[in-house]
């Protein structure tokens, strides 16, 4: 019996553990760009799905972003590689990249939508993100200063997405492909310094590894995992507080300005008995449920001031024409703008 190359064994072990924990169904999809990470993932998923987990069907999905000359040929080559590995199906998904937020954000939105729609019903879509990708994500979150959730990085199991390789270094996926005679495609965008993530990968992380004597990517990934555990606990606490504070549900109120103004309310005394870190999580989920999007930390802190730093201030404006105000011991979310009224007298 031929010994399995250590890199191949490491990738297979990660996929086996993930499938055992998160994929009880009979099908799974693998998103494959043709690069080393997703190609190694696809090979390991076919191996584990067919030989270890009782015949799990593996469906390969290749997104053609159409952003580079010859992208259709690259996508076709990736699909052919998936078929040769033994995928049940291998489908190319052409997409159009446009919309706000720059090309990276637009590509991500279009890619996610295409993968969601093409995956078998109820099946996870496995992505080839590695430990190095996790480290880059944590550094990007630190640079943005957008709070602990961004520093917590990517989740391994985040339906409909699965990331079996978050504990596997990128060097291992490259070695696994070489050991299996697979020939990954090298995306020119992955070496283009115009992209912030590329500079993190090629300049910042190598410098940190040198200055801190190695192990930085692993340390960042461990930090993200520890932070996610803390965040999960805080989110669970916030969910319980939200259920308690949201008694009364959605109300409707007639006003001269609007025939029917939908209002959602929260009980202020219930919120006030909890730390600010929990309150802001409650407010975030409450506001998202009310279709308020693009919330920033500043928005949440201003809304929380209506509870924790109440001085009789007026309503807080939110994105999309929404506003949150305090009245009669409750916070109210107005679903259509109102003229500012007199503040509540405490």
N, C-alpha and C positions, 0 to 999 in steps of 0.2 A: 504494500500500500504506500503510495507516494505521500510524503509529509506535506502538510499544508503550510504555505509561506506564513510567517508570523503576522505580516500586515493583513493578509487575507483573513487569517483566523481572528484578528482583532476586530475587523469590520464585521465579519459574520457574527461574532459574539455580541456586538452591540445591537445588530439588527435582530438577532434571535431573542435577546432580552426584551427589546421593544415590542416585537410581535407578541411575545408571551404575555406582556403586561397590558397591551392596549389594542390588540387587533383580534378579537374573538370571531370575527366574520370570515367569510369565504373569499373575500377579494380585498385588494389593496392597490392603490395607484402610486407610481413613482414618477415624480417630475424630473426629467433628465435634459440637461443642456448639451450633453456630450462631453462636458468637462470631467476632470478626474473625480471630484467629490460625488457627483450624481451618478457617474458611470460605475464607480465602486459600490455605491449604495444599491444600484439596480442589480448588479451581479450578486451581491450578498442577499438581497431580498428574494430573488428568484431561487437561489440555493436554499435558503431557509424556508421559504414558502412552500416549495415543492417537496423537499426532503425531510423537513423537521416538523412543519406545522400542518401536516395532513392535506396538502394540495391546495394551498391558498393561491388563487389566481392573481397574477401580478400584471397590471395594466400600465404600460409605459406611456407617458404624456410628454411631448416635446413642444415647447412654445417657440414659434418663430416670430420674433419681435419686428422683423423687417427693417432693422436700423442699420444694417451693414450690407455692403455688396456681397452677394453669394449666401445670404442667410438661409435661403430656401434649401440650398444644397447642404449646408451644415446641418439643418434640421432633419433633412432626409437621411443623412449619414448617421445621425444619432438614433433615428428610428430604426434604421437597419441594424445598428449595433444592439439595440434592445431586442429585436427579433432574434438575432443570433444568440443572445444570452438565454432565450427561452421565455420571454414575456408573452403572456396570453394574447395581448394586443399591443400595438405601438402606433400611436396617433400623433400626427403633427397638427398643432393648433396655431394657425396664422392669426396675429392680432394687429390692431392699429393702436399705436402709442400716441396719445394726444391728451389735452386737458391741462388743468392748472398744476402748479407745484414743481415744474421742471421735469426733464426727461426721465430721471430715475424714479420719481414718485409716480409719474404717469405710466411708466412701464410696469411698475409693481402693481398698480391698480388693475391694469388690463390683463397682466399675467395671472393674478389671483382670480379674477373673474373667469378667465378661460379655463383654468384648472378646476375651479369649483364646478363649473357646468359640465365638464367632460368626465369627471371622476364617476365611477359607479355609485349608485345611490347608497348612502351610508358608509362608504369606504373612506378611510383616511388617505390623504395625499402626502406621501413621504417626500421630504426635502433634504438635500444633501448638505445642510449647514454643519460645519465642523466646529471644533473647539476654537480654531483661529477666527472663524466668523463670529463666534460668541464674544471673543475678546474685542474684536473691532466694534461690535455693537455696543458693548459696555463703554468703550472709550468715546464713541460718538455720543452716547447719552450723557456722559460726564461733560463733554464739551458744550452740549446744548444747555446744560443746567435745568433740564426739564423734569427733575424729580426722581425719586427712587424707582418708580416703575420702569423708566427708560434704562436705568443702570442695571436693573434686574435681568436685562437681556431677553433672549428668546426662550420660550417654554419647549420642553421636549414633546409634550402632548398638549396640543392646542387645537382641538377639532375645528375645521376639518384637516388641520395640518399635523404632521408628525415629523420629528427631527431625531432619528435614531443615532446620529453621529456627533451629537454635541460634546461628547467626551472623547472624541477621536481627533487627533491632530491631522491637519491637512497633509503633512508629510506621509502619513500612513495610507491615506487614500491614493496618493500618487504611487507609492510603493506597491499597493495592492493591485492597481491597474497594470503596472509593469510586470508583476509576477504572474498575472493571468493573460498576458499578451494583448491587453486592451490598449487602444491608442486614443487617448483623450484629445479633445479639441481645446486649443488654447485661445480663449476669447481675447482679442486685442484690447477690449475695454478694460480687462483686468490688469492691464499695464499702463493705462492712460492716466497720467497725473492730474488731469482735469477733474477727476472724480475724487472726492474727499476720502472715501473708503480705500481707494487704491493707495493714496499717500500714507494713510494709517498703516496699511499692510506692508508697504515697501520702505517706508522711512521711519515712522514713529515706533512701531512695535519692535523692529530690529534694534533701534537705539535704546529702547527701554530694556530689551533683553541684554544688551551689552552693559548698560549702566547698573542694572539690578542683578547681574550675574545669572540670568536665565530664569525660566519658569514663569515668565510674566503672563503668557496666554492662559496657562493653567490656573494661575492665581486669580486672574480676572474672572475666569469661568466659575471658579469656586465661590468667589465673592457674589457673583450674580445668583448662584444657586441658594446661598445662604439668605440673601436679601429676598428672594422669591418666597422662601418659607415664612419670613416675617410678614411680608405683604399679604400672603394668603391668610394668615391669622388676623391681621387688621381688617381685611376685606370681609372675613366671616363675622367679625364683631360689628362691622358697619352694616352688614345685611340685617343683623338682628335689631340694631338700633333703628334702621330705616323702617322695618316692619312695625316697630312700636310707635315711631314718630309720625307715621303716615296714616294713622287711623282717620277715618272720615273720607279718604279717597279723593277723587276729583269732584269738584263742585262746579255749579254754573251760576253765574250772577249776571243780572241785567243791569246795564248802565246806559246813560244817555249816549255815550260814545259808541257802544257796540250792543246790538240787540242780544247777543249771547256771548259772554266772555268766559272761556273755559279757564278754570283756576285749579291748580293743584297745591295742596298745603301740607306743611309739616309743623308739628307741635314744638315750639321753642323750648319750653321747660324740659322736655324729654331730651332734646339735643344738648342743652346746656349742662347736663349732668355728665357729659362725656368729654374726653380730651379732644383738643383741636384736630389731631391727626385722624381720629375716628370721624369727627364731624365732617371734615372736608371730604372724606370718602363717601359718607352718606350723601352729602350735597352733590358730589359728582355723579353718583348713580341716579339720584333723583332728577337732576337736570338732564342727564342723557335720556332717561325714560320720557322726559317731556320734550324730546327732540331738539334739545339745545346742543349744538355741536361746536367743535373748535374751541373748547374751553381751555383757558390757560390757568396757570397757578395764580396769577393776579386776580382773575375772575373768581376763583374758588375762595381765595383769602378775603376778597371784598364781600362775598356772600356770607362767609363765616363770621365776619365782623358784625353782621346783623344779629348774631347769637352771642359771640364771645366778647365783643367790644361794642355793645349797644349803647349809643349816645343819642338816640332819637333820629338817626340819619334817614334819609329818603331811600328810594329804591336803587338797586344796583343794575345797571344796564348790562345785558349779555348779548353775545353774537346772535344774529338772525332776528333782531327786533324784539327779543324777549327781555323780561325784567323780573327780578325777584325783590320782594319788599316784605317788611314785617308789619303786621297789623293784628291787634287783638290776641297777642301771644302766639301767633302762627306766622310761618314764612309762606308766602304765596308766590307761585310762578304764573305770571300772566302770559298767556299764549298769544296775545295781541297787545300792541303797545297802548299804554294809558297815559294821559297827561299827568305830570307829577302832581301829587296831592300833598296836603300837610302831613308831616311825619307823625308817627305815633308818639304820644306823650307818655314817658315812662313814669 
